[in-house]
């Protein structure tokens, strides 16, 4: 299957500058292509993954992808999708983000072999250009009228846009020209909000290299959830690839909780499963939705891809323990992951009667209610039901010497940190 056919089946193409020409080119030879990310933070989130998964598919089809880290463009700020100016970071902050993103992308995408994904930083060629060269050699090729008509700029005219962010599309165009001339790159891919920047780059290439220059652009659709909200967010905020920002358990749970209406789309976008396997899972969504096999498969594939097999197994252990109530099977580290978003209390290691302990911490409001809940068997500590009103809590019961988990009823968990 031609790579373009595969992307079409996966509903991963929004716009192409020359669909017929790109299909012809990808049939003829191994194509060099690129996708970029600006170092505005020290981690990518799952929304950033969308174009890079397409880049990876090109690699698996035998093409030669390039990942561009925007060490230069990151100092400017991409106005795409924003209605206000981005706060400028120091060069040291940007370099720290470049290092962090490079390590993250390297772990996920860089492989050995003839068609390995290469990584470049646009600061390497941009910082050598002085302001006169920039204006004469590049700025002269851009019409203000055309730049104003681009959606990325037009959407900002009412709220205002600085010359700095206005010039972003010139810098990104310069990137495409440089890669076309020096890395034989003939295709740029990006999210749908990058269409204006991509077509500006193609215009610059043709002005510099001639109207017959073979260069192409392809964008990926904006991903929305079935309820119309933006993909990649949870109640706690963005789903990050950095395990220190979003734990592997939280990452796993995000995918496992995917709506039935979205899960097949996500399987197509984010996994490398075959069409046959995805069709099989799609059928299961219709015939056996209660088993959530498609969601479990999606969660397993994505957690393995981003965090590895060991972290997947850990996430599954935490999930199983929460479902069964077998809290004692978890390590302190797993407790920290699994209960990160649950109500948290702090207690001293001083021994105390269970009733006084629960009320003093604020887990239960009154001693009468505490006695009633314990007598009725509604209170569990670390997975074991407590029915003795004289039970004494002490630090020996803390998992890893650090945590006690209280469950009231079936679903109300509280994390108690012992110190």
VEXTIFI-475348 format. One record per residue (C-alpha): residue number from 0; z, y, x. Coordinates in nm, 2 decimals, always signed. Example, Ala and Ser with C-alpha at 12.3 -4.5 7.8 and 13.67 -1.06 7.14 Angstrom:
2
{seq=0; up=+0.78; north=-0.45; east=+1.23}
{seq=1; up=+0.71; north=-0.11; east=+1.37}
END
This chain:
419
{seq=0; up=+0.00; north=+0.00; east=+0.00}
{seq=1; up=-0.09; north=+0.34; east=+0.13}
{seq=2; up=+0.21; north=+0.56; east=+0.19}
{seq=3; up=+0.08; north=+0.82; east=-0.06}
{seq=4; up=+0.05; north=+0.54; east=-0.32}
{seq=5; up=+0.41; north=+0.43; east=-0.25}
{seq=6; up=+0.54; north=+0.79; east=-0.28}
{seq=7; up=+0.36; north=+0.83; east=-0.61}
{seq=8; up=+0.51; north=+0.50; east=-0.74}
{seq=9; up=+0.86; north=+0.63; east=-0.64}
{seq=10; up=+0.79; north=+0.96; east=-0.82}
{seq=11; up=+0.85; north=+1.14; east=-0.49}
{seq=12; up=+0.56; north=+1.38; east=-0.49}
{seq=13; up=+0.58; north=+1.72; east=-0.65}
{seq=14; up=+0.29; north=+1.92; east=-0.50}
{seq=15; up=+0.02; north=+1.85; east=-0.23}
{seq=16; up=-0.20; north=+2.11; east=-0.07}
{seq=17; up=-0.49; north=+1.86; east=-0.05}
{seq=18; up=-0.41; north=+1.52; east=-0.21}
{seq=19; up=-0.75; north=+1.37; east=-0.14}
{seq=20; up=-0.76; north=+1.49; east=+0.22}
{seq=21; up=-0.41; north=+1.37; east=+0.30}
{seq=22; up=-0.48; north=+1.02; east=+0.15}
{seq=23; up=-0.79; north=+1.00; east=+0.36}
{seq=24; up=-0.60; north=+1.11; east=+0.68}
{seq=25; up=-0.32; north=+0.86; east=+0.63}
{seq=26; up=-0.57; north=+0.58; east=+0.58}
{seq=27; up=-0.76; north=+0.68; east=+0.90}
{seq=28; up=-0.47; north=+0.70; east=+1.15}
{seq=29; up=-0.10; north=+0.73; east=+1.22}
{seq=30; up=-0.01; north=+1.09; east=+1.13}
{seq=31; up=+0.25; north=+1.31; east=+1.29}
{seq=32; up=+0.45; north=+1.50; east=+1.03}
{seq=33; up=+0.78; north=+1.69; east=+1.02}
{seq=34; up=+1.06; north=+1.80; east=+0.80}
{seq=35; up=+1.33; north=+2.06; east=+0.89}
{seq=36; up=+1.69; north=+2.14; east=+0.82}
{seq=37; up=+1.88; north=+2.45; east=+0.91}
{seq=38; up=+2.23; north=+2.42; east=+1.07}
{seq=39; up=+2.41; north=+2.63; east=+0.81}
{seq=40; up=+2.70; north=+2.38; east=+0.82}
{seq=41; up=+2.83; north=+2.09; east=+1.03}
{seq=42; up=+2.72; north=+1.82; east=+0.79}
{seq=43; up=+2.44; north=+1.74; east=+0.56}
{seq=44; up=+2.51; north=+1.64; east=+0.20}
{seq=45; up=+2.31; north=+1.39; east=-0.01}
{seq=46; up=+2.07; north=+1.65; east=-0.14}
{seq=47; up=+1.95; north=+1.70; east=+0.22}
{seq=48; up=+1.87; north=+1.33; east=+0.24}
{seq=49; up=+1.59; north=+1.35; east=-0.02}
{seq=50; up=+1.30; north=+1.47; east=+0.21}
{seq=51; up=+1.44; north=+1.28; east=+0.51}
{seq=52; up=+1.42; north=+0.95; east=+0.31}
{seq=53; up=+1.05; north=+1.03; east=+0.26}
{seq=54; up=+1.01; north=+1.10; east=+0.63}
{seq=55; up=+1.17; north=+0.76; east=+0.70}
{seq=56; up=+0.92; north=+0.59; east=+0.46}
{seq=57; up=+0.63; north=+0.75; east=+0.66}
{seq=58; up=+0.78; north=+0.60; east=+0.98}
{seq=59; up=+0.81; north=+0.25; east=+0.82}
{seq=60; up=+0.44; north=+0.28; east=+0.72}
{seq=61; up=+0.35; north=+0.34; east=+1.08}
{seq=62; up=+0.34; north=+0.72; east=+1.10}
{seq=63; up=+0.51; north=+0.94; east=+1.36}
{seq=64; up=+0.78; north=+1.17; east=+1.20}
{seq=65; up=+0.95; north=+1.47; east=+1.37}
{seq=66; up=+1.29; north=+1.61; east=+1.26}
{seq=67; up=+1.32; north=+1.98; east=+1.32}
{seq=68; up=+1.67; north=+2.13; east=+1.36}
{seq=69; up=+1.65; north=+2.51; east=+1.29}
{seq=70; up=+1.85; north=+2.65; east=+1.57}
{seq=71; up=+1.64; north=+2.97; east=+1.54}
{seq=72; up=+1.57; north=+2.98; east=+1.16}
{seq=73; up=+1.94; north=+2.90; east=+1.10}
{seq=74; up=+2.03; north=+3.24; east=+1.26}
{seq=75; up=+1.81; north=+3.41; east=+0.99}
{seq=76; up=+1.89; north=+3.24; east=+0.67}
{seq=77; up=+1.64; north=+3.08; east=+0.43}
{seq=78; up=+1.63; north=+3.28; east=+0.10}
{seq=79; up=+1.50; north=+2.97; east=-0.09}
{seq=80; up=+1.72; north=+2.89; east=-0.39}
{seq=81; up=+1.96; north=+3.19; east=-0.33}
{seq=82; up=+2.01; north=+3.51; east=-0.51}
{seq=83; up=+2.22; north=+3.68; east=-0.23}
{seq=84; up=+2.21; north=+3.72; east=+0.14}
{seq=85; up=+2.35; north=+3.43; east=+0.35}
{seq=86; up=+2.64; north=+3.52; east=+0.57}
{seq=87; up=+2.52; north=+3.53; east=+0.93}
{seq=88; up=+2.70; north=+3.29; east=+1.18}
{seq=89; up=+2.76; north=+3.35; east=+1.55}
{seq=90; up=+2.53; north=+3.17; east=+1.80}
{seq=91; up=+2.82; north=+2.95; east=+1.90}
{seq=92; up=+2.89; north=+2.85; east=+1.54}
{seq=93; up=+2.52; north=+2.77; east=+1.49}
{seq=94; up=+2.51; north=+2.56; east=+1.82}
{seq=95; up=+2.81; north=+2.36; east=+1.70}
{seq=96; up=+2.63; north=+2.29; east=+1.38}
{seq=97; up=+2.32; north=+2.20; east=+1.56}
{seq=98; up=+2.51; north=+1.95; east=+1.77}
{seq=99; up=+2.68; north=+1.80; east=+1.46}
{seq=100; up=+2.36; north=+1.77; east=+1.26}
{seq=101; up=+2.17; north=+1.62; east=+1.55}
{seq=102; up=+2.43; north=+1.35; east=+1.59}
{seq=103; up=+2.43; north=+1.28; east=+1.22}
{seq=104; up=+2.05; north=+1.26; east=+1.20}
{seq=105; up=+2.03; north=+1.06; east=+1.52}
{seq=106; up=+2.26; north=+0.80; east=+1.37}
{seq=107; up=+2.07; north=+0.77; east=+1.05}
{seq=108; up=+1.71; north=+0.79; east=+1.15}
{seq=109; up=+1.64; north=+0.76; east=+1.52}
{seq=110; up=+1.51; north=+0.42; east=+1.62}
{seq=111; up=+1.34; north=+0.27; east=+1.93}
{seq=112; up=+0.97; north=+0.20; east=+1.92}
{seq=113; up=+0.63; north=+0.36; east=+1.94}
{seq=114; up=+0.66; north=+0.54; east=+1.61}
{seq=115; up=+1.03; north=+0.64; east=+1.65}
{seq=116; up=+1.14; north=+0.96; east=+1.49}
{seq=117; up=+1.15; north=+1.25; east=+1.73}
{seq=118; up=+1.39; north=+1.54; east=+1.71}
{seq=119; up=+1.31; north=+1.91; east=+1.81}
{seq=120; up=+1.49; north=+2.24; east=+1.79}
{seq=121; up=+1.29; north=+2.55; east=+1.70}
{seq=122; up=+1.52; north=+2.77; east=+1.91}
{seq=123; up=+1.35; north=+2.61; east=+2.22}
{seq=124; up=+1.02; north=+2.79; east=+2.15}
{seq=125; up=+1.13; north=+3.08; east=+1.94}
{seq=126; up=+1.38; north=+3.24; east=+2.17}
{seq=127; up=+1.11; north=+3.30; east=+2.43}
{seq=128; up=+0.91; north=+3.53; east=+2.20}
{seq=129; up=+0.99; north=+3.90; east=+2.23}
{seq=130; up=+0.97; north=+4.14; east=+1.93}
{seq=131; up=+0.64; north=+4.29; east=+2.04}
{seq=132; up=+0.48; north=+3.95; east=+2.07}
{seq=133; up=+0.63; north=+3.84; east=+1.74}
{seq=134; up=+0.48; north=+4.14; east=+1.56}
{seq=135; up=+0.14; north=+4.14; east=+1.74}
{seq=136; up=+0.07; north=+3.76; east=+1.76}
{seq=137; up=+0.23; north=+3.65; east=+1.43}
{seq=138; up=+0.33; north=+3.93; east=+1.20}
{seq=139; up=-0.03; north=+4.07; east=+1.21}
{seq=140; up=-0.14; north=+3.74; east=+1.04}
{seq=141; up=+0.08; north=+3.79; east=+0.73}
{seq=142; up=-0.01; north=+4.01; east=+0.43}
{seq=143; up=+0.29; north=+4.18; east=+0.27}
{seq=144; up=+0.12; north=+4.14; east=-0.07}
{seq=145; up=+0.09; north=+3.77; east=-0.02}
{seq=146; up=+0.45; north=+3.73; east=+0.11}
{seq=147; up=+0.58; north=+3.92; east=-0.19}
{seq=148; up=+0.40; north=+3.69; east=-0.43}
{seq=149; up=+0.57; north=+3.38; east=-0.29}
{seq=150; up=+0.83; north=+3.25; east=-0.53}
{seq=151; up=+1.09; north=+3.24; east=-0.26}
{seq=152; up=+1.06; north=+3.61; east=-0.22}
{seq=153; up=+0.96; north=+3.72; east=-0.57}
{seq=154; up=+1.28; north=+3.56; east=-0.71}
{seq=155; up=+1.49; north=+3.78; east=-0.49}
{seq=156; up=+1.32; north=+4.12; east=-0.55}
{seq=157; up=+1.55; north=+4.22; east=-0.83}
{seq=158; up=+1.87; north=+4.13; east=-0.65}
{seq=159; up=+1.74; north=+4.25; east=-0.31}
{seq=160; up=+1.64; north=+4.08; east=+0.01}
{seq=161; up=+1.68; north=+4.20; east=+0.37}
{seq=162; up=+1.39; north=+4.22; east=+0.62}
{seq=163; up=+1.58; north=+3.94; east=+0.81}
{seq=164; up=+1.55; north=+3.69; east=+0.53}
{seq=165; up=+1.21; north=+3.83; east=+0.42}
{seq=166; up=+1.08; north=+3.73; east=+0.77}
{seq=167; up=+1.20; north=+3.37; east=+0.74}
{seq=168; up=+0.87; north=+3.24; east=+0.62}
{seq=169; up=+0.70; north=+3.39; east=+0.93}
{seq=170; up=+0.94; north=+3.19; east=+1.16}
{seq=171; up=+0.89; north=+2.87; east=+0.96}
{seq=172; up=+0.51; north=+2.92; east=+0.98}
{seq=173; up=+0.54; north=+2.97; east=+1.35}
{seq=174; up=+0.72; north=+2.63; east=+1.37}
{seq=175; up=+0.44; north=+2.45; east=+1.19}
{seq=176; up=+0.18; north=+2.62; east=+1.42}
{seq=177; up=+0.38; north=+2.52; east=+1.73}
{seq=178; up=+0.41; north=+2.16; east=+1.62}
{seq=179; up=+0.05; north=+2.15; east=+1.52}
{seq=180; up=-0.06; north=+2.27; east=+1.87}
{seq=181; up=+0.19; north=+2.09; east=+2.08}
{seq=182; up=+0.30; north=+1.77; east=+1.89}
{seq=183; up=-0.02; north=+1.70; east=+1.69}
{seq=184; up=+0.17; north=+1.75; east=+1.36}
{seq=185; up=-0.06; north=+1.77; east=+1.06}
{seq=186; up=+0.18; north=+1.74; east=+0.77}
{seq=187; up=+0.49; north=+1.93; east=+0.67}
{seq=188; up=+0.72; north=+1.79; east=+0.39}
{seq=189; up=+1.01; north=+1.96; east=+0.22}
{seq=190; up=+1.18; north=+2.02; east=-0.11}
{seq=191; up=+0.99; north=+2.19; east=-0.40}
{seq=192; up=+1.16; north=+2.52; east=-0.30}
{seq=193; up=+0.98; north=+2.51; east=+0.04}
{seq=194; up=+0.63; north=+2.53; east=-0.11}
{seq=195; up=+0.58; north=+2.90; east=-0.03}
{seq=196; up=+0.70; north=+2.85; east=+0.33}
{seq=197; up=+0.48; north=+2.54; east=+0.38}
{seq=198; up=+0.17; north=+2.71; east=+0.25}
{seq=199; up=+0.24; north=+3.02; east=+0.47}
{seq=200; up=+0.24; north=+2.78; east=+0.77}
{seq=201; up=-0.09; north=+2.63; east=+0.67}
{seq=202; up=-0.24; north=+2.98; east=+0.64}
{seq=203; up=-0.12; north=+3.07; east=+0.99}
{seq=204; up=-0.26; north=+2.75; east=+1.14}
{seq=205; up=-0.60; north=+2.82; east=+0.98}
{seq=206; up=-0.61; north=+3.18; east=+1.10}
{seq=207; up=-0.52; north=+3.07; east=+1.46}
{seq=208; up=-0.71; north=+2.74; east=+1.48}
{seq=209; up=-1.00; north=+2.79; east=+1.24}
{seq=210; up=-1.06; north=+2.73; east=+0.87}
{seq=211; up=-1.14; north=+2.36; east=+0.93}
{seq=212; up=-0.80; north=+2.28; east=+1.09}
{seq=213; up=-0.67; north=+1.96; east=+0.93}
{seq=214; up=-0.31; north=+2.04; east=+0.82}
{seq=215; up=-0.14; north=+1.95; east=+0.50}
{seq=216; up=+0.17; north=+2.02; east=+0.29}
{seq=217; up=+0.37; north=+1.80; east=+0.05}
{seq=218; up=+0.68; north=+1.88; east=-0.15}
{seq=219; up=+0.93; north=+1.65; east=-0.32}
{seq=220; up=+1.05; north=+1.72; east=-0.68}
{seq=221; up=+1.37; north=+1.91; east=-0.75}
{seq=222; up=+1.61; north=+1.64; east=-0.85}
{seq=223; up=+1.82; north=+1.69; east=-1.16}
{seq=224; up=+2.05; north=+1.45; east=-1.33}
{seq=225; up=+1.97; north=+1.32; east=-1.68}
{seq=226; up=+2.22; north=+1.57; east=-1.83}
{seq=227; up=+2.02; north=+1.86; east=-1.66}
{seq=228; up=+2.28; north=+1.94; east=-1.39}
{seq=229; up=+2.20; north=+1.96; east=-1.02}
{seq=230; up=+2.20; north=+1.63; east=-0.83}
{seq=231; up=+2.45; north=+1.58; east=-0.55}
{seq=232; up=+2.76; north=+1.74; east=-0.69}
{seq=233; up=+3.07; north=+1.58; east=-0.82}
{seq=234; up=+3.39; north=+1.72; east=-0.97}
{seq=235; up=+3.52; north=+1.77; east=-0.62}
{seq=236; up=+3.21; north=+1.94; east=-0.49}
{seq=237; up=+2.92; north=+1.83; east=-0.27}
{seq=238; up=+2.89; north=+1.47; east=-0.16}
{seq=239; up=+2.88; north=+1.50; east=+0.22}
{seq=240; up=+2.75; north=+1.25; east=+0.48}
{seq=241; up=+3.04; north=+1.33; east=+0.71}
{seq=242; up=+3.32; north=+1.07; east=+0.63}
{seq=243; up=+3.58; north=+1.34; east=+0.71}
{seq=244; up=+3.45; north=+1.55; east=+0.42}
{seq=245; up=+3.36; north=+1.28; east=+0.18}
{seq=246; up=+3.53; north=+0.94; east=+0.25}
{seq=247; up=+3.31; north=+0.62; east=+0.24}
{seq=248; up=+3.51; north=+0.52; east=-0.07}
{seq=249; up=+3.43; north=+0.85; east=-0.25}
{seq=250; up=+3.07; north=+0.81; east=-0.13}
{seq=251; up=+3.05; north=+0.46; east=-0.27}
{seq=252; up=+3.20; north=+0.56; east=-0.60}
{seq=253; up=+2.96; north=+0.85; east=-0.65}
{seq=254; up=+2.67; north=+0.61; east=-0.65}
{seq=255; up=+2.85; north=+0.34; east=-0.84}
{seq=256; up=+2.92; north=+0.58; east=-1.12}
{seq=257; up=+2.55; north=+0.68; east=-1.16}
{seq=258; up=+2.44; north=+0.73; east=-1.52}
{seq=259; up=+2.21; north=+0.44; east=-1.65}
{seq=260; up=+1.94; north=+0.71; east=-1.72}
{seq=261; up=+1.94; north=+0.81; east=-1.35}
{seq=262; up=+2.00; north=+0.49; east=-1.16}
{seq=263; up=+1.64; north=+0.36; east=-1.14}
{seq=264; up=+1.52; north=+0.70; east=-1.02}
{seq=265; up=+1.78; north=+0.70; east=-0.75}
{seq=266; up=+1.69; north=+0.34; east=-0.64}
{seq=267; up=+1.33; north=+0.46; east=-0.60}
{seq=268; up=+1.42; north=+0.78; east=-0.41}
{seq=269; up=+1.70; north=+0.66; east=-0.18}
{seq=270; up=+1.67; north=+0.29; east=-0.11}
{seq=271; up=+1.41; north=+0.09; east=+0.08}
{seq=272; up=+1.42; north=-0.20; east=-0.18}
{seq=273; up=+1.08; north=-0.34; east=-0.29}
{seq=274; up=+0.91; north=-0.25; east=-0.61}
{seq=275; up=+0.98; north=-0.60; east=-0.73}
{seq=276; up=+1.35; north=-0.58; east=-0.67}
{seq=277; up=+1.37; north=-0.23; east=-0.83}
{seq=278; up=+1.18; north=-0.35; east=-1.14}
{seq=279; up=+1.42; north=-0.64; east=-1.17}
{seq=280; up=+1.72; north=-0.41; east=-1.15}
{seq=281; up=+1.55; north=-0.17; east=-1.40}
{seq=282; up=+1.53; north=-0.46; east=-1.65}
{seq=283; up=+1.90; north=-0.54; east=-1.59}
{seq=284; up=+1.98; north=-0.18; east=-1.69}
{seq=285; up=+1.82; north=-0.25; east=-2.03}
{seq=286; up=+1.94; north=-0.61; east=-2.09}
{seq=287; up=+2.28; north=-0.61; east=-1.92}
{seq=288; up=+2.40; north=-0.25; east=-1.88}
{seq=289; up=+2.77; north=-0.35; east=-1.88}
{seq=290; up=+2.73; north=-0.55; east=-1.56}
{seq=291; up=+2.61; north=-0.23; east=-1.38}
{seq=292; up=+2.42; north=-0.44; east=-1.12}
{seq=293; up=+2.17; north=-0.16; east=-1.05}
{seq=294; up=+2.46; north=+0.09; east=-0.98}
{seq=295; up=+2.64; north=-0.16; east=-0.76}
{seq=296; up=+2.32; north=-0.23; east=-0.56}
{seq=297; up=+2.25; north=+0.14; east=-0.52}
{seq=298; up=+2.61; north=+0.21; east=-0.40}
{seq=299; up=+2.59; north=-0.08; east=-0.15}
{seq=300; up=+2.25; north=+0.02; east=-0.01}
{seq=301; up=+2.35; north=+0.39; east=+0.03}
{seq=302; up=+2.69; north=+0.33; east=+0.17}
{seq=303; up=+2.55; north=+0.08; east=+0.42}
{seq=304; up=+2.27; north=+0.32; east=+0.52}
{seq=305; up=+2.50; north=+0.62; east=+0.58}
{seq=306; up=+2.83; north=+0.46; east=+0.69}
{seq=307; up=+2.75; north=+0.10; east=+0.79}
{seq=308; up=+2.86; north=-0.25; east=+0.67}
{seq=309; up=+3.22; north=-0.22; east=+0.78}
{seq=310; up=+3.28; north=+0.10; east=+0.57}
{seq=311; up=+3.10; north=-0.06; east=+0.27}
{seq=312; up=+3.33; north=-0.36; east=+0.28}
{seq=313; up=+3.63; north=-0.12; east=+0.30}
{seq=314; up=+3.50; north=+0.08; east=+0.00}
{seq=315; up=+3.46; north=-0.24; east=-0.20}
{seq=316; up=+3.81; north=-0.36; east=-0.11}
{seq=317; up=+3.96; north=-0.03; east=-0.23}
{seq=318; up=+3.75; north=-0.05; east=-0.55}
{seq=319; up=+3.87; north=-0.41; east=-0.62}
{seq=320; up=+4.23; north=-0.33; east=-0.55}
{seq=321; up=+4.23; north=-0.03; east=-0.79}
{seq=322; up=+4.07; north=-0.25; east=-1.06}
{seq=323; up=+4.31; north=-0.54; east=-1.01}
{seq=324; up=+4.62; north=-0.34; east=-0.92}
{seq=325; up=+4.66; north=-0.53; east=-0.60}
{seq=326; up=+4.76; north=-0.22; east=-0.40}
{seq=327; up=+4.96; north=-0.41; east=-0.13}
{seq=328; up=+4.63; north=-0.56; east=+0.00}
{seq=329; up=+4.52; north=-0.22; east=+0.12}
{seq=330; up=+4.60; north=-0.06; east=+0.46}
{seq=331; up=+4.75; north=+0.29; east=+0.49}
{seq=332; up=+4.40; north=+0.42; east=+0.58}
{seq=333; up=+4.25; north=+0.27; east=+0.27}
{seq=334; up=+4.53; north=+0.41; east=+0.06}
{seq=335; up=+4.45; north=+0.76; east=+0.20}
{seq=336; up=+4.08; north=+0.72; east=+0.10}
{seq=337; up=+4.12; north=+0.56; east=-0.24}
{seq=338; up=+4.39; north=+0.80; east=-0.36}
{seq=339; up=+4.27; north=+1.12; east=-0.20}
{seq=340; up=+4.20; north=+1.29; east=-0.54}
{seq=341; up=+4.49; north=+1.15; east=-0.73}
{seq=342; up=+4.82; north=+1.34; east=-0.80}
{seq=343; up=+5.02; north=+1.35; east=-0.48}
{seq=344; up=+5.39; north=+1.39; east=-0.43}
{seq=345; up=+5.62; north=+1.40; east=-0.12}
{seq=346; up=+5.95; north=+1.22; east=-0.09}
{seq=347; up=+6.21; north=+1.18; east=+0.18}
{seq=348; up=+6.29; north=+0.83; east=+0.31}
{seq=349; up=+6.65; north=+0.86; east=+0.17}
{seq=350; up=+6.72; north=+0.56; east=-0.06}
{seq=351; up=+6.74; north=+0.66; east=-0.43}
{seq=352; up=+6.75; north=+0.50; east=-0.77}
{seq=353; up=+6.41; north=+0.45; east=-0.93}
{seq=354; up=+6.49; north=+0.67; east=-1.23}
{seq=355; up=+6.62; north=+0.96; east=-1.03}
{seq=356; up=+6.34; north=+0.92; east=-0.78}
{seq=357; up=+6.06; north=+0.94; east=-1.04}
{seq=358; up=+6.22; north=+1.24; east=-1.22}
{seq=359; up=+6.31; north=+1.43; east=-0.90}
{seq=360; up=+5.95; north=+1.40; east=-0.78}
{seq=361; up=+5.81; north=+1.51; east=-1.11}
{seq=362; up=+5.61; north=+1.20; east=-1.18}
{seq=363; up=+5.81; north=+1.15; east=-1.51}
{seq=364; up=+5.96; north=+1.45; east=-1.69}
{seq=365; up=+6.29; north=+1.31; east=-1.81}
{seq=366; up=+6.54; north=+1.03; east=-1.73}
{seq=367; up=+6.51; north=+0.91; east=-2.09}
{seq=368; up=+6.13; north=+0.87; east=-2.05}
{seq=369; up=+6.17; north=+0.70; east=-1.72}
{seq=370; up=+6.42; north=+0.45; east=-1.86}
{seq=371; up=+6.19; north=+0.38; east=-2.15}
{seq=372; up=+5.88; north=+0.34; east=-1.93}
{seq=373; up=+6.06; north=+0.10; east=-1.69}
{seq=374; up=+6.21; north=-0.10; east=-1.98}
{seq=375; up=+5.87; north=-0.14; east=-2.14}
{seq=376; up=+5.71; north=-0.25; east=-1.81}
{seq=377; up=+5.49; north=+0.05; east=-1.79}
{seq=378; up=+5.58; north=+0.14; east=-1.42}
{seq=379; up=+5.44; north=-0.04; east=-1.12}
{seq=380; up=+5.51; north=+0.03; east=-0.75}
{seq=381; up=+5.24; north=-0.08; east=-0.50}
{seq=382; up=+5.10; north=-0.31; east=-0.76}
{seq=383; up=+5.43; north=-0.47; east=-0.86}
{seq=384; up=+5.59; north=-0.41; east=-1.20}
{seq=385; up=+5.94; north=-0.25; east=-1.19}
{seq=386; up=+6.17; north=-0.35; east=-1.49}
{seq=387; up=+6.51; north=-0.32; east=-1.32}
{seq=388; up=+6.68; north=+0.01; east=-1.41}
{seq=389; up=+6.90; north=-0.03; east=-1.10}
{seq=390; up=+6.60; north=-0.07; east=-0.86}
{seq=391; up=+6.64; north=+0.13; east=-0.54}
{seq=392; up=+6.34; north=+0.30; east=-0.37}
{seq=393; up=+6.35; north=+0.31; east=+0.01}
{seq=394; up=+6.11; north=+0.36; east=+0.30}
{seq=395; up=+6.07; north=-0.02; east=+0.37}
{seq=396; up=+5.86; north=-0.03; east=+0.05}
{seq=397; up=+5.61; north=+0.22; east=+0.18}
{seq=398; up=+5.27; north=+0.08; east=+0.28}
{seq=399; up=+5.22; north=+0.14; east=+0.65}
{seq=400; up=+5.55; north=+0.33; east=+0.64}
{seq=401; up=+5.37; north=+0.62; east=+0.48}
{seq=402; up=+5.27; north=+0.57; east=+0.11}
{seq=403; up=+5.40; north=+0.44; east=-0.22}
{seq=404; up=+5.17; north=+0.41; east=-0.51}
{seq=405; up=+5.31; north=+0.45; east=-0.86}
{seq=406; up=+5.11; north=+0.34; east=-1.16}
{seq=407; up=+5.21; north=+0.44; east=-1.51}
{seq=408; up=+5.03; north=+0.24; east=-1.78}
{seq=409; up=+4.68; north=+0.11; east=-1.68}
{seq=410; up=+4.52; north=+0.41; east=-1.52}
{seq=411; up=+4.77; north=+0.68; east=-1.43}
{seq=412; up=+4.82; north=+0.66; east=-1.05}
{seq=413; up=+5.03; north=+0.88; east=-0.83}
{seq=414; up=+5.04; north=+0.89; east=-0.45}
{seq=415; up=+5.38; north=+0.94; east=-0.29}
{seq=416; up=+5.38; north=+1.04; east=+0.08}
{seq=417; up=+5.70; north=+0.93; east=+0.26}
{seq=418; up=+5.84; north=+1.15; east=+0.53}
END
